[in-house]
Amino acid sequence: MRRSTRIADENLGGTTESGAMMTMRNMILAAVVLIFAATLDAGEKPRRIRVAAVSFVPGKFDLAGNARKLEAMFRRAAAGGAQLAVAPEGALEGYVVNEIIAGKARPERIKDVAVELDSDVVARFRKLARRLNVCLVFGLAERIKGDVFNCAVFIDHRGRICGKYHKMQLAEGYHPSWWYNRLGRRSRAFDTPLGRCGILICNDRWNPRLAEIPVLDGAQFLVIPSFGSRSAAQDEAVLSRGRENRVPVVEANVGVTLVVDDNQITAVDRREEGITFGTITVRPSSKRDRDKRDVVEKAFLEWRQTEMVRRYQRTLTRLKAAEKK
C-alpha cells in the first residue's frame, strides 16, 4: 500500500503518463483501499450476549420496596448467566403519572420517589452491577431541579452509567404545566461494553422514528423498559422496530417480556413476575448517519407538537367521562 501511494505521488509530481492513465491508477488505488476496509469490517465478528428481561409489578410510590424487589430480580438474572438485565419502566417509583393525572394522587407526592442520578438509590444499583458483573437497565423518575422525567438508565458491569434516556412520546399527551411528567428532548445512542445501545420507553415503541433515530446514531441493539399493553399488537410493534432497523431488541414490560433477534421473536413470556432469558446477536455497527438522524428527529418533534396536544385533550375527555359514571 505504501509503495503504491508513493508511485501515485511521484506521478503527480511530473510524468510522461497521460491524464487517463493517472485517473485509472487512482481508481485502482481507491478500490484497493475500499477492499481493505471491507476486509477489516468483515473481521469484526458478531457477539452473542445472554440477556434477561425482568417483569414485576412495582408498588405505587414505594421507592424502598421497589428497590429491594428490583435488586432481588437482578440477582436472579445474574444467577441465570445474564450479561444484560432489563427491568420495566417506572421500576423504582412505580410508574405513578397516571394516578397523578387522574387526580388520585397529589403531584407533590412524586417528589418523594423521584431521584437524581447521583442519589443513594442509584448508587446502590451501580454497586450491585459491579458485584454481579452484569449490565443493568431500569426505569425511574429522574428529578432535575424542579422537573421530573420518565427515565431509563444503563449501568454497565463496572458500575458506570453509560447513558440515560427520557421518554419522548406519551400516551396520555402532554401539557406544559406537567412538571412531574416532562417530555424528553432528544434520543441518542451511547457506547457500552456490549456495543452501542439505544433506549425507547413504552409508548415510544409504537413510533418507527423513535427506533430509527438511535440506530442512525450507531445503535447496535435496543432496549425497551415498558409498563403498558400486553397485546399481540405490542409484540408486533417491538418485532417491527427490530426488523426495520436490523437490530436485536430486549423489552421488559409488566406482564410481557420478549427478546427479538435475527428478525424474529426468540423468547417471550406473559407472567406478571418472572425473568425471560434469551440471546441477542450484536453485530458491527454500520456507519452513522448524523445528518439523516437529525432530519428524522426533526420530523418527529414537529409531529409531536400537535400530537401531544391531541392526546392531552383525549385524556381530559376520558377523565371527564369517568367522573360522570
Secondary structure by P-SEA (a helix, b strand, c coil): caaaaaaaaaaaacccccaaaaaaaaaaaaaaaaaaaaaaaaabbbbbbbbbbbbbbbccccaaaaaaaaaaaaaaaaaacccbbbbcccccccccaaaaaacccccccccccccccccaaaaaaaaaaaaacbbbbbccccccccccccbbbbbcccccccccccccccccccccccccbbbbcbbbbbbccccbbbbbcccccccaaaaaaaaaacccbbbbbccccccaaaaaaaaaaaaaacbbbbbbccccccccccccccccccccbbbbbbbbbbcccccccaaaaaaaaaaaaaaaaaaaaaaaaaaaaaaaaaaac
